């Protein structure tokens, strides 16, 4: 695999990993019986993964534009 394909694969993997983490946390947060401390942890995870997703998507778009 050439370096461009490797870079594209790694970038897409990052984006998909973040999306998957956000979806998983959101599914857990939909449980009305989740304890407040766990809710706070999963909300923090969603915020962190959202930031990571934004940065990964920006990097991917920049790379694709070149």
Protein Blocks (a to p, Z undefined) as FASTA:
>chain_A
ZZklmmmmmmmmmmmmmmmmmmmmmmmmmpmkbcfklmmmmmmmmmmmmmmmmmmmmmmm
mmmmZZ
